[in-house]
């Protein structure tokens, strides 16, 4: 059975907060398509990069980054 999980990493303050609103919309679309979405938000400059790097080092393969860092 194929993996239907997807991790989404987002900077919640990107685009003056628009990233968070857009990610909610995108999450709904992905979940409607049958994906299990895990959302990860950055908490400080550089945090998102660290979280994604740790995710990949831990074996994570399917992810989306929204809003940069």
N, C-alpha and C positions, 0 to 999 in steps of 0.2 A: 504494500500500500504506500503510495507516495506521501512524502512529508508535506503537510499542508500548513506548516507554521511559517510565520514571517515576523522578524523583529524589525521594528521601526524606531529609529533614533532621531530625536528632534530637539532643536534648540527652541524652547518655547517663546523666547523674546525676539526671534528673527522676524524681520518684516514688521516691526512694531506690534508683535503679537499675532500677526496673520498666520504664521506657521502653525500655531496651535489650532486655530479654527480650521485651517485646510487639512491638517492631519486628522482631525475628527471626521471630516467628510470622506477623506481617503480611506480611513479605517472602516467606515460603514460600507464602502464599496467593496473593499477587500474581503470583509467578513461575509457580505452578501454573495461573494463568489466562492465561499466555502473555505477561506483561509482563517487560520487561528492567528490573530495578531497580538504581539506583545509590544507595548509602547514603552520606550525608555526616554526620559527627558534629561537634558543636561542641567546642571545646577550652577555652573561657573564657567568662565572662559577656559577652554582646553579640556573640559570635563567630557564633552561628547567624543572627542578624539580618543581619549583614554578608554572610555566605555566600549567604543567600537573595536579598538585594538585588543582589549581584553576578551571581547566576544569572539573575535577571530582566533586569537591564541587558544581559546577554550574549545575550538572546533566548529564554531558557528560559521555558516556558509550563506544563508539567505537573509539578506537584510536590506533596508532602505534607510538612507540618511536624508533628513529634510531640515532645511534652515541653516545648514553649516554650523560653524562654531567660531 
